[in-house]
Amino acid sequence: MRDVSIIGVGQIPVAEHWDKSIREMGYLALSAAMRNAKVTVLDALYVGNMLSGELARQEHLGALIADFSGLRGVEAVKIEAACASGGAAMRMGYMAVASGLCNFVAVMGVEKMTDQQGPDITAGLAMAADGDYEALHGLSFVSINALLMRRYMHEYGYTKGDFANFAINAHANGVGNPNAMFRAPITFKAFSEAKSVADPINLLDSSPIADGAACAILAPTAIASEFSDKPIRVRASSIATDTVSLHDRREPLWLEAAALSASRAYDMAGVRASDISFFELHDAFTIMSALSLEAAGFAARGHGVRMAQDGSIGRTGKLPITTMGGLKARGHPVGATGMYQIAEVALQLREEAGPNQIANASLGMAQNIGGSGATVVTTILERIK
Amino acid sequence: MRDVSIIGVGQIPVAEHWDKSIREMGYLALSAAMRNAKVTVLDALYVGNMLSGELARQEHLGALIADFSGLRGVEAVKIEAACASGGAAMRMGYMAVASGLCNFVAVMGVEKMTDQQGPDITAGLAMAADGDYEALHGLSFVSINALLMRRYMHEYGYTKGDFANFAINAHANGVGNPNAMFRAPITFKAFSEAKSVADPINLLDSSPIADGAACAILAPTAIASEFSDKPIRVRASSIATDTVSLHDRREPLWLEAAALSASRAYDMAGVRASDISFFELHDAFTIMSALSLEAAGFAARGHGVRMAQDGSIGRTGKLPITTMGGLKARGHPVGATGMYQIAEVALQLREEAGPNQIANASLGMAQNIGGSGATVVTTILERIK
């Protein structure tokens, strides 16, 4: 099996792109990544996307973006795993290069959510849940996460304010990221007084829907230095799944697929959680940050929230998270999110994270979650010295 | 790169499955394939599907089918490439095993089309075309194929009746396939008198929409004989794309992606078109059969139709096609079709095709087409002697 590296990344700002179609957004991220990697041809393009059919009446997105990007003939496929679609595309690209079947592969996440006419975004997102046993009964993703947050507070004796620092930290990091949707800090007071969405979740627990596209170019590590001064080695890539319905989980507060996916990734890379320098986690809601930190082995059960409280998660903390704003402040264009995470980890490891740069980062991890934890993709990246 | 083989296949009949949900259909094909392969655990499941979001309000199908099938924890992803989704899932599974990342992988195609309420199937299928430049202007897939067929007749001087044998041959083969939707032969008279759908295409040029699921289990060839008496080696797997819009093609009557995908597959297998024993092609409409035969190198341009006329395509002909009924008679559950083709090639090579068995088949090829030729997946399989 060949070793694989990232030789270039590209992204467009997460925003409401009223003037751009989904194919244009994909093209812009792809061409930026190709310029960054100094490549002009590709063997394959894997496009992570969840809702193009629902929101743009367009499937067949792999061929469409390849075509619009002038890559006629290239292998191109759409990859879907709900909000983990971007991360799943990364895994497919990793396999393609690792196998020896492809040399230069683009992995992209793209989603266009804000200027669609007609369809209800909340109902669209509910297609990540179990259609027959959750969505049909009115459960939306906010309400699923509200159930989890309420249960967490009950089990472990926290109050809502204990979650505030996840959002405050994300917004503080969003300020320095030119591609973030929200670039303003928030205060504890603002968090406490934010409008309720589904009790106990309020607006500032929640990541915003958005438009976005991010892309990375993968190549065999053996030739990566010919294309990049700072190639980033893929030390691990793994996917694990759990039940789609929350009510079928063995323990609702334990993200089993996140634990399994992280454990597979640690084994693959030959590292432990304590070796990870920083962690781009899937903070769709503040409760997800707490559960992710626990499942990935950074905090004991019920202690995830404490890492927000004691400053561990800040840029100079023990385990910086959401260093470029996370889903909360950078924004959450669902199928694109996993590739924003990958691009951000790569930028940190390349020391190109601007004002958000973390010191001495050598090993970065991204974890992309689909549904309420049914699909989890873990990627561990390392700067080649 | 590891050599990959099919160690088991499973399918459910193509039909109107009023009593089964999409997850049940997927489970039934998967469990049949696992029993056939004598495996009880899997490393990954790749689910080819196009329209579960549109028709069943359900995305996240990889995790959903893994969950329902009792495979909690397994890597699982949905793969979409319009009507080539099943074939594309095969390619992802091939990469997973070839890379060494996975040992036992299920590749599935599944689609549920017939008992949906509300959505318009024709509009759903149009999401395989270019939403902005084709579907928005009212082009459906039948009308796109009607334009192609009319042009073919004009360019090469054929009449509609010249296409009849593609449909007659498919129905003759459907009779002997217990999983085919249509098991009755048709006559030239019936073909000639069939109701028009989009002139010159009539009902008997057209494959039916349907429900279906088919699955194959892949493993490294080195251990395949431990699981199957008749392992089937994957000699080649390739994907190529072309423009999504028909009007952007260099030559509308030349399926460039089919030619490219076939040529990559021949190179990979080290064979030529003349080495192929039989060909499961993508006869969504009779015109597609003619164009596929030409693009894959079995007939000169404008001569594809002649292979239907001179008997070459029959079970005892020079190049048997659609040996189990093809899309026309076995049925076309869009995202599942590519995996039905793979399962059928495997059954022929294992000499388990019942009354439809071809003599001396050693090398079988399947070609799965998405859109009007925008994505084409070619797979070449061989019986290990």
Interface residues (C-beta under 8 A of the other chain):
Chain A: M1 S21 A44 M50 L51 G53 E54 A56 R57 Q58 E59 H60 L61 G62 A63 L64 A66 D67 L71 R72 G73 V74 E75 A76 V77 K78 I79 E80 A81 A82 A88 R91 M92 M95 A96 A98 S99 G100 L101 A123 A126 M127 A128 A129 D130 G131 D132 A135 S238 I239 A240 T241 D242 T243 V244 S245 D248 E256 A257 L260 G370 G371 A374 T375
Chain B: M1 S21 A44 M50 L51 G53 E54 A56 R57 Q58 E59 H60 L61 G62 A63 L64 A66 D67 L71 R72 G73 V74 E75 A76 V77 K78 I79 E80 A81 A82 A88 R91 M92 M95 A96 A98 S99 G100 L101 A123 A126 M127 A128 A129 D130 G131 D132 A135 S238 I239 A240 T241 D242 T243 V244 S245 D248 E256 A257 L260 G370 G371 A374 T375
